[in-house]
Amino acid sequence: MEQETTQPTIQKNNLAVSVAIVVAGALIAGAVYWRAGEDKGSGAAVALTSPQGGMENTVGLERMNPIEDSDHLRGNPNAPVKIVEYSDMECPFCKRFHPTMQQVMEEYGKPGKVVWIYRHFPLDSLHPVKARKEAVAAECANELGGNEAFWKFVDRFFELTPSNNQTNIETVLPQIAREIGVDEMKFGLCLASGKYDQHIQDDVDNAIATGGNGTPWSIVVARNGKKYPLSGAQPYATVKQLIDLALQEK
């Protein structure tokens, strides 16, 4: 995993240009077009926009649903920078990006500079049934064990499962529920209830409205509300540059 341990002190405008170049280059180099069933290889995401489309993503960012108490937050809710991630639990690039975000929280979350908000973006054309079921399972963990259980579930899921529709959800989901201390019978009833289906769909609709057409799709929000798109499983250095830029916004 690529990591920057130091960040030069430079003027805000120069940093903005630097970030734009890095992000644009990453999008161009890693772009993978969305084709049903094509979910393999070493690209930066399951489905990124074309280079031209990537530049247009900024138009829809203001459609992001406001962050509320019902969201799944990790870190200081009053942090000056917020990262909203829309994720598919069967996506191999979301699995790759999850440790990157954990690293972000180690460096920026502990001192209260960044809060991580997790939302669902299951891609039905690539991961039918399983991805949505897994998203519901995370919500059921939250219902039965609170926000801490939600994050334990998501962390363990990405750690344990192989992605790309290879997860045996009939055994893995209850296994993780047991591991994190959630009542397995209540968990099963919640999974079968359908009570979170609309919530998952609302997250999907909002991800698409903001310009997301692949996963992971993230939006970095500065203190002043300015938003930056972060498309794909970008390396830690790229994420770090965006955070540092957002921290400079007044």
N, C-alpha and C positions, 0 to 999 in steps of 0.2 A: 504494500500500500504506500503510495507516494505521500510524503509528509513534509511540510515546511515548518522548521522550528523557529525561524526568525522571519520578520517582515520588515523590509526597509522602510524608513520614514520618508515618505515623498508627498508631494502636493496632491490634493484631492483630485484635481483634473487629470494629472498624470496617471493616478491609480485607476481612475475611471476608464481611461483609454486602454490601459494595460489589461484590465478585466474584460473589456469589450473584445479585445484581440484574442485573449485566451478562450473566452466562451465561444466566440464565433469560430475559432479554429477547432475547438473540441466538437462543436456541432457539425461542422463540415466533415471532419475526419471520422466522426463516429456515427453519422446519420445512417439509420436503417429504416427503410420504408415499411409501413404497416401492411403486411400481407397475411391473411388468415392462415394460421398454422405455421407461420415462419417465426420460430421462437428459439433460436439456437445461434451458436457462434459466439464471437467475442466482441460484438458491437457495444456501444455505450448504453444502449437501452433496447427494450423490446421493440419500440416503435418511436422513432424521432421524426420530427418534421424534416422536410428538405431544408437546405440552408436558407432559401428564401422564406419558407414558412416559419423558420425559427426566429427570424427577425420580426415577423408579424405577430408573434405570440404576445408581445408586450401590449398589444391593443386590448386584449381580453382580460388582462390581469385585474383590472378594477372590478370585474364581475365576481371575484373571489368572495364567498360567503364570509361575513364577519366572524372573527374568532369569539367563541362563547364558552361559558362554563361547561357546557355539555361536550365540548371538544375534548380529545385525548391529548393532554399536555404533559410534556416531560421537561422539568426545569422551572425556572422562575416565571410565573405568568406575567410579571411586569417587566420582563427583560426588554431591553431596547431593540433587539432584533428577534424577529419571529421567523421560523422556517416551517412552512406548511407543506407537508409531503403527501401526495396522492399516490397510493401504492397498491400493487397487486401481489397478493401473498404467494402466488405461483410463479411470479416473474423472477427469473434467475438474476436479472440486473437489479431488481429491488433487493434481493438477497445479498448481492454484492455491495449495494449502497448502504445497507443497514449498518454494517460496522463503521463505515465512513461517518455516518451521523452519530454513532456512539462515540467516535473519536471527537467529533465536534462538541458533543456534550461534555466530554472530559476537559477539553481546553476552554470552551466558552460557556458551557452550561454551569459548571461548578461555581465560577465567579459571578453568575447571574446575568451574563451578557446575552445569552441566546436561550430561547425556549423552542422546543420541537413540538409541532402539532401534526398528528397522524390522522389522515383521512383515507377512505377506501376508493380504489379505482380498479376493480376487477375487470379484465378484458375478456368479455364473453367469447369473442371470435377466436381467441387463442387458448383460453382456459375455461371452457364451459363447465358449469356446475361447481367444480371444486373451488375456484377462487372466490366465488360468492359465498359458498358454504363456510369457507375459512374466515371470511370477513365477518360473517354472522357469529361464528364461534368466538372471535375476539370480542365482539359486543356482548356476548353472553358471559364471557369471563369478566368483563367490566361490570355487568349487572350483578353478578354474584360475589365479586371480590373487590370491586372498585377500580379506580384508575391504576393502582399499583398492579393489580392482577391483569389488567389489560396489557400493560407493558411487559410484564413477565411472560404472558402468553405470546405476544408478538416476537419478543426476543428469542424465546425457546423455539418457536415455530421456524424462524429463519435459520436458527442454528441446527435444527434437527432434520429438516426436510430437504429433498433434492430439487424441488421446483419442476416446472415444465410438465405439469399434470401427472407426475409420477408419485405423488403423495397418496398413501392409503388413508383417506380421511376417516374411514370407519374405525380405524385403530389409533391413528395418531392424535386426532382431536381429543378423544376422552383421555388418552395417555397424558397429554399436556395438561388437561384440566386437573387430573390427579396430582401431577407433579407440582402444580402451583397452589394446590390446596383448595380447589373449587369442588363443591358437591357435585359428584358425577351424575347422579340421577336428575338433579335440577338442571344441570348443564344440558343433558340430553333433551329434556322437555323444552328448554329454551330454544335449542337448535331446531326442533321440529315445529315450533310455534309460528314461525313466519313473522314475528313481531318486529324484526329489524330489517325486513326486506326493503321497505320504503326508505329507511334511513340510508342503506347502502346505495340505493338508486339515486337518492338526492346527492350523495357525495360524487357519484359517477357523473351526473348531470352537471354539477358545478365544476368538476375537473375539466370536462369538455368545454364548458362555457368560458373558462379562463384561458383556453388555448392548448390544453393538454390533449395529445392524441397518442400517447404512449407512456410507458412507466419505466422508472419512477419519474413523476412530474412534480416539481417543487417550486414554491414561490417564496423568495426571501423578502421579508417586509422590514423596512427600516423604521426607526422611531417616528419619523415624520409621515409615515404612511407610504413612502415611495416603495414600489415593488420591482423586484428583479426576477426574471424567469431562470430556472435551473432545470434543464431538460436532460434526463438520462442519468446513468451512474457515473457522474463526473468524479475525477480524482479529488482527494482531500485538498490539494493545493488550490484547485479551482474554487471549491466551496469556501475555503479560507479567505481567498481574495474577495469574494462577494460579501462575506460577512464583514471583513475589514472595511470595505467600501460602505456598507450599510451602517456600520458603527459611526462613520464620519458624518452621516447625514444629521442635520439639526432640525 
